[in-house]
């Protein structure tokens, strides 16, 4: 990996030096490094960009899957699917950094799907960051889909630090009996930046719950849009808050 990727990794994933455990580092649309473990298999997809992350039942590990764009004129699209086994308790560290050094725009579009088996637990950490002296835009568009089986838990902590000119953030989820989804989002925009956030959650299982808090700061001429939709089909609990 190049020096810009190393710098971005420290900003978005707190990675410095050797990575212990399973990881996949994406650089300018390609793979800059990949490692599986005994309990976590990372397998490249066939026919489309992206990886399958297969986590065995009962696993307690941290998995790193950051993506970096280090130059102008990069249009990156990736599909990552996570299969989390029963009774697992894992931390997934994602994040995206975009560095632009020219007049052309660069963007990363990440589509992540999570399939949580019964009683599994995931803590998902994601930071977004843009930098560089170029006049091109830094664009990050994440899409997350969660399919939570009985008794599973997904906690998402997402932060947009600074430097991202445009972002469209889409999160969807379906929760079965007793499943729980907690989302904490923090976004800061400045200059003429724009940010759109959209949440769509269906609580189809009895005693399922969703707690969603979005905290935003829009400085200068920047604009932010927040949309939140929750549907409860049975006895459940939902809370949506935008500060």
PAROGU-49443 format. One record per residue (C-alpha): residue number from 1; residue in three letters; x, y, z. Coordinates in steps of 0.001 Angstrom, whole numbers, plus 500000, padded with zeros to 6 digits. Example, Ala and Ser with C-alpha at 12.3 -4.5 7.8 and 13.67 -1.06 7.14 Angstrom:
   k   r     c1     c2     c3
   1 ALA 512300 495500 507800
   2 SER 513670 498940 507140
END
This chain:
   k   r     c1     c2     c3
   1 UNK 500000 500000 500000
   2 UNK 501159 503558 499389
   3 UNK 501956 506244 501977
   4 UNK 498632 508072 501466
   5 UNK 496736 504870 502260
   6 UNK 498778 504423 505427
   7 UNK 497873 507958 506526
   8 UNK 494187 507506 505716
   9 UNK 494066 504201 507607
  10 UNK 495290 505897 510770
  11 UNK 492499 508483 510429
  12 UNK 489567 506192 509619
  13 UNK 490447 502909 511332
  14 UNK 493148 503724 513897
  15 UNK 495458 501327 512061
  16 UNK 499216 501782 512386
  17 UNK 501726 499035 511802
  18 UNK 500881 495360 511647
  19 UNK 497226 494339 511752
  20 UNK 496329 491403 513953
  21 UNK 493370 489305 512914
  22 UNK 491288 489241 509757
  23 UNK 491421 492219 507403
  24 UNK 490859 493438 503870
  25 UNK 492291 496793 502810
  26 UNK 490901 498326 499633
  27 UNK 493048 500866 497766
  28 UNK 491883 502725 494633
  29 UNK 489469 499950 493686
  30 UNK 491883 497072 494300
  31 UNK 493125 494971 497195
  32 UNK 496191 496244 499052
  33 UNK 496162 493435 501604
  34 UNK 493983 490594 502867
  35 UNK 494166 488056 505663
  36 UNK 491751 485461 507015
  37 UNK 491870 483695 510376
  38 UNK 490716 480336 511684
  39 UNK 487295 481759 512494
  40 UNK 486907 484468 509834
  41 UNK 487147 483745 506104
  42 UNK 487444 486665 503681
  43 UNK 486673 485502 500147
  44 UNK 486744 487658 496977
  45 UNK 483490 487746 495055
  46 UNK 483237 486330 491536
  47 UNK 481733 488541 488852
  48 UNK 481515 491734 490905
  49 UNK 483856 493804 493085
  50 UNK 483811 492993 496769
  51 UNK 484227 490268 499360
  52 UNK 482262 487784 501452
  53 UNK 483170 487802 505138
  54 UNK 482126 484518 506733
  55 UNK 482274 484495 510532
  56 UNK 481970 481131 512256
  57 UNK 479560 480573 515183
  58 UNK 480914 481585 518590
  59 UNK 483623 483862 517189
  60 UNK 485009 486737 519293
  61 UNK 487322 488752 517026
  62 UNK 487873 492111 515339
  63 UNK 487672 492372 511545
  64 UNK 489087 495319 509561
  65 UNK 487654 496282 506144
  66 UNK 488662 499920 505406
  67 UNK 488645 501446 501918
  68 UNK 490941 504220 500675
  69 UNK 491018 506362 497549
  70 UNK 494381 508081 497137
  71 UNK 494095 510106 493919
  72 UNK 491725 511932 491587
  73 UNK 489532 510312 488945
  74 UNK 488699 507135 490868
  75 UNK 485149 505741 490736
  76 UNK 485089 502852 493200
  77 UNK 482138 500519 493826
  78 UNK 482271 497541 496185
  79 UNK 479804 494941 497501
  80 UNK 480661 493396 500872
  81 UNK 478490 490710 502493
  82 UNK 478914 489683 506144
  83 UNK 477622 486314 507353
  84 UNK 477773 486317 511162
  85 UNK 477394 482938 512855
  86 UNK 475256 482157 515896
  87 UNK 476431 483416 519295
  88 UNK 479287 485413 517767
  89 UNK 480387 488713 519303
  90 UNK 482524 490618 516797
  91 UNK 483793 494119 516107
  92 UNK 483917 495237 512472
  93 UNK 486060 498286 511745
  94 UNK 485243 499817 508379
  95 UNK 485714 503435 507291
  96 UNK 486620 505256 504094
  97 UNK 489148 507966 503292
  98 UNK 489297 509878 500002
  99 UNK 492360 511905 498946
 100 UNK 492023 514132 495873
 101 UNK 495078 515762 494295
 102 UNK 493677 517005 490956
 103 UNK 490676 518535 489196
 104 UNK 488734 515271 488723
 105 UNK 486296 513978 491324
 106 UNK 486882 510733 493215
 107 UNK 484272 508616 494933
 108 UNK 483767 505429 496903
 109 UNK 480412 503649 496921
 110 UNK 480247 500843 499472
 111 UNK 477275 498495 499693
 112 UNK 477400 496373 502847
 113 UNK 474927 493642 503773
 114 UNK 474873 491989 507201
 115 UNK 473227 488620 507811
 116 UNK 473110 488137 511582
 117 UNK 472351 484626 512796
 118 UNK 470484 483861 516022
 119 UNK 471905 485549 519155
 120 UNK 474884 487031 517320
 121 UNK 476251 490474 518145
 122 UNK 478070 493007 515940
 123 UNK 479666 496343 516797
 124 UNK 480228 498200 513519
 125 UNK 482565 501209 513520
 126 UNK 482818 503503 510511
 127 UNK 484609 506823 509961
 128 UNK 484585 508919 506788
 129 UNK 487260 511478 505932
 130 UNK 488303 513570 502937
 131 UNK 491512 515441 502237
 132 UNK 493883 516667 499512
 133 UNK 494761 519904 497719
 134 UNK 492938 519092 494470
 135 UNK 489791 520903 493347
 136 UNK 487926 517671 492554
 137 UNK 485145 516565 494869
 138 UNK 485528 513882 497521
 139 UNK 482405 511710 497427
 140 UNK 481462 508833 499759
 141 UNK 478143 506995 499434
 142 UNK 477660 504141 501946
 143 UNK 474683 501786 501851
 144 UNK 474044 499345 504693
 145 UNK 471454 496570 504900
 146 UNK 470911 494549 508079
 147 UNK 468989 491279 508280
 148 UNK 468808 490455 511988
 149 UNK 467561 487053 513117
 150 UNK 466077 486198 516499
 151 UNK 467931 487679 519485
 152 UNK 470714 489259 517443
 153 UNK 472140 492741 518005
 154 UNK 473696 495260 515645
 155 UNK 475279 498446 516981
 156 UNK 476504 500974 514418
 157 UNK 478696 503966 515293
 158 UNK 479313 506122 512214
 159 UNK 481219 509406 512046
 160 UNK 481895 511795 509179
 161 UNK 484929 513714 510388
 162 UNK 485495 516362 507691
 163 UNK 486478 516937 504092
 164 UNK 483681 514977 502382
 165 UNK 482067 517168 499708
 166 UNK 479048 514956 499048
 167 UNK 477573 511928 500758
 168 UNK 474371 509931 500484
 169 UNK 474024 507522 503387
 170 UNK 471350 504828 503181
 171 UNK 470641 502315 505959
 172 UNK 467973 499602 505842
 173 UNK 467122 496890 508331
 174 UNK 464645 494129 509101
 175 UNK 464482 492891 512686
 176 UNK 463103 489516 513774
 177 UNK 461933 488450 517268
 178 UNK 463977 490101 520005
 179 UNK 466487 491567 517555
 180 UNK 468016 494933 518424
 181 UNK 469477 497706 516275
 182 UNK 471291 500736 517738
 183 UNK 472613 503443 515418
 184 UNK 474612 506492 516471
 185 UNK 475517 508832 513632
 186 UNK 477639 511998 513755
 187 UNK 478084 514201 510672
 188 UNK 479962 517456 510222
 189 UNK 479776 519443 506983
 190 UNK 481375 522769 506059
 191 UNK 481865 525017 503037
 192 UNK 479427 524012 500299
 193 UNK 479249 520335 501263
 194 UNK 476039 518298 501229
 195 UNK 474983 515259 503240
 196 UNK 471846 513142 502980
 197 UNK 470906 510443 505475
 198 UNK 468063 507947 505021
 199 UNK 466984 505220 507456
 200 UNK 464377 502553 506699
 201 UNK 463746 500031 509486
 202 UNK 461090 497303 509637
 203 UNK 460498 495688 513023
 204 UNK 458694 492515 511995
 205 UNK 459582 490474 515084
 206 UNK 457970 490579 518498
 207 UNK 459981 492527 521102
 208 UNK 462401 493815 518488
 209 UNK 463749 497345 518933
 210 UNK 465567 500157 517153
 211 UNK 467251 503159 518745
 212 UNK 468502 505736 516254
 213 UNK 470294 508999 517093
 214 UNK 471777 511326 514464
 215 UNK 473810 514334 515553
 216 UNK 474777 516839 512878
 217 UNK 476696 520080 512571
 218 UNK 476292 522063 509326
 219 UNK 478707 524986 509055
 220 UNK 479079 527770 506462
 221 UNK 476858 527132 503399
 222 UNK 476688 523379 503805
 223 UNK 473389 521492 503805
 224 UNK 472151 518299 505423
 225 UNK 468990 516259 504906
 226 UNK 467743 513660 507401
 227 UNK 465012 511088 506727
 228 UNK 463920 508393 509135
 229 UNK 461240 505752 508593
 230 UNK 460338 503012 511068
 231 UNK 457558 500472 510828
 232 UNK 456458 498181 513632
 233 UNK 454427 495145 512592
 234 UNK 454022 493738 516105
 235 UNK 454889 494518 519738
 236 UNK 458182 496410 519419
 237 UNK 460001 499627 520320
 238 UNK 461432 502330 518081
 239 UNK 463104 505664 518813
 240 UNK 464369 508134 516203
 241 UNK 466157 511351 517097
 242 UNK 467950 514040 515084
 243 UNK 469947 516752 516880
END
